[in-house]
């Protein structure tokens, strides 16, 4: 069973930066999507950014131009570089890895708090 462990969260002032990391404990097969979700208090979980094995990335509109998703060469670690942070970015951020074709898998991290406040 693969485990995903997030790190890098915390408290930052508006306009600041944080870099989230998510490391997989075991080897995961390729042809997958590696994603970052977030959930703010009282709101639904939303997909923030995704990166496919091909390198294709997508972002939700509210973070375009400010956040960047990337992976290491082995695709065992996924990063989320967050710049120009705003109070509305405050949420619990979750790492997620999913493969849709056989053999399928679906792994979630435990979540990490990001708070943007002065």
N, C-alpha and C positions, 0 to 999 in steps of 0.2 A: 504494500500500500504506500503510495507516494504521499508525503506531507509537504505542505507549503508553509513557509515561515516568513512573515513580513517583518521588516525593520525600517527604521529611519523616520518614523513619525514623531510628533511632538507639538510644542507650542511655538508659533512664529508670528512676528508682527506683520500687518498688512504690507504688501510689497516685497516681502521676503521670499526665500526659496527653501525648498526641502527636496530631498531625493529619497523616494521609497524604493526598497529592494524586496524581492520575494525569491527565496531560494527553495528549490525542490530537493527533497531529501534523497530521492532516488532518480534513476534514469527514466525519462519519459520519452516515448516514441514521438517521432516527428509528425508533420502534417497536422498541426494543431493551431488553436487560437490561444494566445496568452493575453489575459485581460486584467484591467483594473476597474473595479466597481467602487461606488461609495454610497453610503447611506447616512443622511443627516437626520437629526431627531424629528420624528413626526412625518418623515417623507419616505417614499419608496426608494428601494435600492436602484441606482442608475448606473449604466455602463459609461465609464469615463473615457477609456481608451482601449484599443485592441491592436495586437500585432499578430499577423499570420506567419506561418513558417516561411512564406515567400518574401517576407519583409514588408508586406503591405500594412499600412497603419490607418486607423480611423479614430476620430475624436468626437466627443459630443461638442456641440457648438460653443458652449459656455467656457471651454478650456482651450479652444483652438488658438494657436499662437503663443500660449503660455505653458502648456504641458507637453512633454515629449516622452513617448514610450520606447523602450529599447530592450534588447536582450544581450547576454554574453554569447560568445561564439558557439558554445555547446547548447544554448537554449535551455539551460537549467536554472538560470536566474533572469528574472524580468525586472526592469527598473521603470520608475515613473519620476521624471524630473519635473518638478513643479516650480514655476517662476511667477513673479508678480502675483503672489497669492492674495486672495480677497477673503473677507470674513465669510462670504457665502460658500467658500471651499471647505469650511469646517464640516467634518464628517468622519465616520469610520470608513477606512479604505480597505477593500478586500482584493486579494489576488485570486485569480481564477484561471484554470487551464482546462481546456476542453478539446476533445477530438471527436469528430462526428462519424468518421468512417470506421469500419472494423479494424482493430479492436477499439471500441469507443471507451472513453474515460471522461471523468468530470471531477476535478479536484478544486477545493476552496481552501484558502487560508483562514486564519482565525480572526483576522481584522486588526487594524491598527488605527489609533486615534490621531487625527490631524486637526489642530485648533489654530485658527488664524484670528488673532485678537491683539489689540494694543493694551 
